[in-house]
């Protein structure tokens, strides 16, 4: 008669042991899955798995359909992200899965335009003029630039000290590395300067350094002041005095006393790899049959 209570007790004990064993296995599996999920890009810890850290800065150069750009050791194009800011990366997790960061080793040291910025996961990343550098998952061969203009935020890392910025009113314009808009005067070339004297106060030229050299469509010339000045496809580059924030285009459309017009610089057709079939990369303006109008008050 007493065998049934004993049997029930033994059965209950085995059941408890089985349940405890099952819970322990589920907990272990769940923990491992969680770690694997994080490493796969959930919080940016996957960065090291998708990019190889290097001691040396990404100094390789390649001519592409987007001009002369910097690449990694494999020749893949490097990009900057307009949502980053100098010294700060805002691309991690799934973003870093698509845009693997150009990582630096602990032994790496800044060199020239290349610096090193920290990432949230503790890794170090190479930067160009302070802007973190990345490759693009859809670039498969050296010279590919399929990441150019993605979401109007990603642009190739150019060897000239310039970048691009998507503005609300003028679209993508050429800027310096601080994202300040660069302008050209439509009736001026580097061999026929029009902006002189007081004009240069309102329109400061984009100057080069003693170490700068021509970079594809971006070339240097000596201006009237004896300074090296940058030009894009032979059009001298300038800033506008009232642009203070990234992407400002307050100088767009202003008149010059010569009858020319100031316009934000934009990428023109033709490239270092596939030059334009035209003899000149920019068509010459047709001569006006009428005399140029008198400059309006306040023209620069």
DABELCOR-V572068 format. One record per residue. N is the residue number from 0. RES is the residue in three letters. OMEGA is omega in radians with two decimals (* if undefined). D_FIRST is the distance of its C-alpha to the first C-alpha in Angstrom with 1 decimal. Layout:
BEGIN
n = (N;N)
res = (RES;RES)
omega = (OMEGA;OMEGA)
d_first = (D_FIRST;D_FIRST)
END
This chain:
BEGIN
n = (0;1;2;3;4;5;6;7;8;9;10;11;12;13;14;15;16;17;18;19;20;21;22;23;24;25;26;27;28;29;30;31;32;33;34;35;36;37;38;39;40;41;42;43;44;45;46;47;48;49;50;51;52;53;54;55;56;57;58;59;60;61;62;63;64;65;66;67;68;69;70;71;72;73;74;75;76;77;78;79;80;81;82;83;84;85;86;87;88;89;90;91;92;93;94;95;96;97;98;99;100;101;102;103;104;105;106;107;108;109;110;111;112;113;114;115;116;117;118;119;120;121;122;123;124;125;126;127;128;129;130;131;132;133;134;135;136;137;138;139;140;141;142;143;144;145;146;147;148;149;150;151;152;153;154;155;156;157;158;159;160;161;162;163;164;165;166;167;168;169;170;171;172;173;174;175;176;177;178;179;180;181;182;183;184;185;186;187;188;189;190;191;192;193;194;195;196;197;198;199;200;201;202;203;204;205;206;207;208;209;210;211;212;213;214;215;216;217;218;219;220;221;222;223;224;225;226;227;228;229;230;231;232;233;234;235;236;237;238;239;240;241;242;243;244;245;246;247;248;249;250;251;252;253;254;255;256;257;258;259;260;261;262;263;264;265;266;267;268;269;270;271;272;273;274;275;276;277;278;279;280;281;282;283;284;285;286;287;288;289;290;291;292;293;294;295;296;297;298;299)
res = (UNK;UNK;UNK;UNK;UNK;UNK;UNK;UNK;UNK;UNK;UNK;UNK;UNK;UNK;UNK;UNK;UNK;UNK;UNK;UNK;UNK;UNK;UNK;UNK;UNK;UNK;UNK;UNK;UNK;UNK;UNK;UNK;UNK;UNK;UNK;UNK;UNK;UNK;UNK;UNK;UNK;UNK;UNK;UNK;UNK;UNK;UNK;UNK;UNK;UNK;UNK;UNK;UNK;UNK;UNK;UNK;UNK;UNK;UNK;UNK;UNK;UNK;UNK;UNK;UNK;UNK;UNK;UNK;UNK;UNK;UNK;UNK;UNK;UNK;UNK;UNK;UNK;UNK;UNK;UNK;UNK;UNK;UNK;UNK;UNK;UNK;UNK;UNK;UNK;UNK;UNK;UNK;UNK;UNK;UNK;UNK;UNK;UNK;UNK;UNK;UNK;UNK;UNK;UNK;UNK;UNK;UNK;UNK;UNK;UNK;UNK;UNK;UNK;UNK;UNK;UNK;UNK;UNK;UNK;UNK;UNK;UNK;UNK;UNK;UNK;UNK;UNK;UNK;UNK;UNK;UNK;UNK;UNK;UNK;UNK;UNK;UNK;UNK;UNK;UNK;UNK;UNK;UNK;UNK;UNK;UNK;UNK;UNK;UNK;UNK;UNK;UNK;UNK;UNK;UNK;UNK;UNK;UNK;UNK;UNK;UNK;UNK;UNK;UNK;UNK;UNK;UNK;UNK;UNK;UNK;UNK;UNK;UNK;UNK;UNK;UNK;UNK;UNK;UNK;UNK;UNK;UNK;UNK;UNK;UNK;UNK;UNK;UNK;UNK;UNK;UNK;UNK;UNK;UNK;UNK;UNK;UNK;UNK;UNK;UNK;UNK;UNK;UNK;UNK;UNK;UNK;UNK;UNK;UNK;UNK;UNK;UNK;UNK;UNK;UNK;UNK;UNK;UNK;UNK;UNK;UNK;UNK;UNK;UNK;UNK;UNK;UNK;UNK;UNK;UNK;UNK;UNK;UNK;UNK;UNK;UNK;UNK;UNK;UNK;UNK;UNK;UNK;UNK;UNK;UNK;UNK;UNK;UNK;UNK;UNK;UNK;UNK;UNK;UNK;UNK;UNK;UNK;UNK;UNK;UNK;UNK;UNK;UNK;UNK;UNK;UNK;UNK;UNK;UNK;UNK;UNK;UNK;UNK;UNK;UNK;UNK;UNK;UNK;UNK;UNK;UNK;UNK;UNK;UNK;UNK;UNK;UNK;UNK;UNK;UNK;UNK;UNK;UNK;UNK;UNK;UNK;UNK;UNK;UNK;UNK)
omega = (-3.08;-3.08;-3.07;3.06;-3.13;-3.14;3.13;-3.14;-3.13;3.14;3.12;3.14;3.11;-3.14;3.13;-3.14;3.14;-3.14;3.13;3.13;3.13;3.13;-3.13;-3.14;3.13;-3.12;-3.13;-3.12;-3.12;3.13;-3.14;3.13;3.14;3.14;3.14;3.13;3.11;-3.12;-3.13;3.05;-3.11;-3.10;3.08;-3.12;-3.14;-3.02;-3.09;-3.12;-3.08;3.13;-3.14;3.14;-3.13;3.08;-3.00;3.11;-3.10;-3.04;3.12;-3.06;3.12;3.04;-3.11;3.08;3.04;-3.12;-3.11;-3.04;3.00;3.13;2.99;-3.07;-3.14;3.13;3.13;-3.07;3.07;-3.07;2.96;-3.02;-3.07;3.07;2.97;2.99;-3.09;3.12;-3.07;3.06;3.10;3.13;3.10;3.12;-3.10;3.08;-3.13;3.03;-3.14;-3.10;-3.11;-3.14;3.04;-2.99;3.10;3.09;3.09;-3.12;-3.09;3.13;3.11;3.14;3.12;-3.14;-3.06;3.10;-3.11;-3.14;3.12;3.02;-3.09;-3.11;3.11;3.11;3.10;-3.05;3.08;3.12;3.08;-3.06;3.10;-3.08;-3.11;-3.06;-3.10;2.86;-3.08;-3.01;-3.09;2.99;-3.08;-3.09;3.07;-3.14;3.07;3.10;-3.08;3.11;-3.11;3.06;3.12;-3.11;-3.09;-3.11;-3.07;-3.11;-3.11;3.10;-3.04;-3.13;3.00;-3.09;-3.11;3.04;3.09;-3.13;3.13;-3.11;-3.12;-3.02;-3.04;-3.10;-3.08;3.13;3.08;-3.13;2.95;-3.08;3.05;-3.10;3.02;-3.03;3.05;-3.07;2.97;3.06;-2.91;3.11;-3.09;2.96;-3.11;3.11;3.13;-3.05;3.14;3.14;-3.11;3.00;-3.05;3.09;-3.09;3.05;3.12;-3.09;-3.14;3.14;3.03;-3.03;3.03;3.08;-3.14;-3.09;-3.10;3.07;3.09;-3.13;3.13;-3.13;3.12;-3.06;3.14;3.04;3.11;-3.11;-3.06;-3.14;-3.12;-3.13;3.02;-3.11;3.12;3.03;3.03;-3.07;3.07;3.09;-3.13;-3.08;-3.10;2.94;3.02;-2.98;-3.08;3.00;-3.11;-3.09;3.09;3.10;3.05;3.09;-3.09;3.13;-3.08;3.04;3.12;-3.10;3.02;-3.07;3.12;-3.05;3.10;-3.13;3.09;3.13;3.09;-3.14;3.11;3.11;3.13;3.10;-3.09;-3.08;3.08;-3.08;-3.13;-3.09;3.13;3.13;3.11;3.12;3.08;-3.09;3.05;3.14;3.10;3.13;3.11;-3.13;3.13;3.13;-3.12;3.09;3.11;3.14;3.08;-3.14;3.11;3.11;3.12;3.13;-3.11;*)
d_first = (0.0;3.8;5.5;6.7;8.5;9.9;11.0;12.6;14.3;15.8;17.0;18.6;20.3;21.8;23.0;24.7;26.4;27.6;29.1;30.8;32.2;33.5;35.2;36.9;38.3;39.6;41.2;43.0;44.3;45.5;47.3;49.1;50.0;51.5;53.6;54.8;55.7;57.7;59.5;60.3;62.6;60.4;62.2;65.1;63.3;64.2;67.9;67.9;66.2;68.9;71.9;73.3;74.8;78.3;80.6;83.7;84.6;84.8;88.5;88.7;91.0;91.2;93.5;91.5;92.3;91.5;94.0;93.5;90.0;87.9;85.1;82.3;82.6;81.6;84.4;82.1;83.7;82.7;82.3;82.3;80.3;82.2;79.1;79.2;81.7;83.5;81.1;78.0;75.8;73.9;72.4;68.9;65.6;66.2;69.9;70.0;68.2;71.2;73.8;72.8;74.6;77.1;75.4;77.1;75.9;75.8;79.0;80.9;83.8;85.8;89.0;91.7;90.4;86.9;84.6;80.8;78.5;74.9;72.0;69.0;66.7;68.8;70.8;74.6;76.7;80.3;82.6;86.1;88.2;85.0;83.3;80.1;80.3;78.0;77.9;76.9;74.1;76.2;79.1;78.7;82.1;84.7;87.0;84.5;84.8;82.4;81.0;84.4;84.2;80.5;79.7;83.2;81.6;81.6;84.9;86.1;87.0;90.7;92.9;95.5;94.5;93.5;90.5;89.9;88.6;87.7;89.7;89.2;92.9;94.1;91.1;90.7;93.5;94.4;93.8;94.1;91.1;90.6;90.4;93.8;95.6;98.6;101.7;104.6;108.0;108.7;112.4;111.9;111.4;111.3;114.9;116.1;114.7;115.1;113.0;115.2;116.1;114.6;112.3;110.4;109.6;107.8;106.4;105.5;105.4;102.4;103.6;102.6;102.5;104.6;101.8;101.0;102.0;102.3;98.9;99.2;100.5;100.6;103.8;105.8;109.4;111.8;112.6;115.8;114.4;113.9;110.1;107.7;106.2;103.5;104.3;102.2;104.0;107.3;106.5;106.6;103.4;103.5;101.3;102.2;102.6;100.5;97.4;95.0;91.5;89.9;90.9;93.7;96.5;99.0;101.9;101.3;104.5;106.8;110.4;112.5;116.2;117.1;115.7;112.4;108.9;106.0;102.8;99.4;99.1;96.8;95.9;98.7;98.5;99.1;97.4;97.9;96.4;97.8;101.0;102.4;104.9;107.3;109.9;108.8;105.2;106.4;108.9;112.1;112.8;115.4;118.7;119.2;122.4;122.9;123.4;120.3;119.8;120.5;117.5;115.7;115.6;112.9;112.7;111.7)
END
